[in-house]
Amino acid sequence: MKITLITDSTCDITPEELSAKGVKFAPLKVLFPDREYVDKIDLTNAEFYEKMKASETLPSTSQVNPNEFHELFEKELNEGNHVIGLFLSSELSGTYQSAVIAKEMTSSDHITLIDARTTSFGLGLLLNTLIGFVEQGLTVEEIVEAMDEKIRKTQLYGMLDTLENLKKGGRLSSSSAIIGKMLNLKPIIETKDGLVNMAAKVRGSKKGMNWMLEQLLQEYPEGKIDAIAIAHANNIEKLEEFRHLILKSFKVETIYESEIGSVVGTHTGEGAVGLAFFRK
């Protein structure tokens, strides 16, 4: 039985890349005051960041609804395929639960759902790993077991470049945002136990990138790594600088690069850069 992979748009891999890899995706939505946009379909990343910058309030985001998943599932089941779905953390969105409801609507045993417990380029790193397991010819049971281990070991860090989104979202006062800007503070967030937490605060982006590399070095003191993922939020120059720093200290077999899209970018803000890897 052929395996079909389905994910959601927060993996921040482009639709073209997903299509080339044979992966289907369900898009989340972003709501601005003027209208609702379908992530990766109605709005390019560049257009999104421009609209967000011009907006006095942050856009809101909405999960994939069960009917959308049901339609995707039914199509694959009717073609005799087994579906494996890998979705962003159930702690961050109801998207995974929507997939669970859709599976129950089909009453099929040929749907396997996996909660990635992370999002964005962390989800993308896991998805590329999942693709590799399928290509190796592993059974569904073997894939689930291998993915469980990888999910437990996934580490994502993201350095925010601006405090504006935290202020607009009500998570930071205006006075604190002003002080933070004066001090050039760069919060570093992480996904842990499926949730987003504050990992550190540093002064300046160079220190922030070095802090993330220090965490990577603790896991890989010998400097050899199979695969990592790096990402940026409309800041390709910063990503290139980060990649250069990584390759000065580490020998990495595969680096997956992506741009943080509208759903996750709503929370990180423009200019963020990040790193995802598997802890040993």
Buried (B, 14 or more C-beta within 10 A) or exposed (E): EEBBBBBBBBBBBBBEBBEEBEBBBBBBBBEBEEEEBEBBEBBEBEEBBBBBEEEEEBBEBBBBBBEBBBEBBBEBBEEEBBBBBBBBBBBBBBBBBBBBBBBEBBEBEBBBBBBBBBBBBBBBBBBBBBBEBBEEEBEBEEBBEBBEEBBEEBBBBBBBBBBBBBBBEEEBEEEBBEEBEEEEBBBBBBBBEBEBEEBBBBEEBEBBBBBBBEBBBEEBEEEEBEBBBBBBBBBEEBBBBBBEBBEEBBEBEEBBBBBBBBBBBBBBBBBBBBBBBBEE
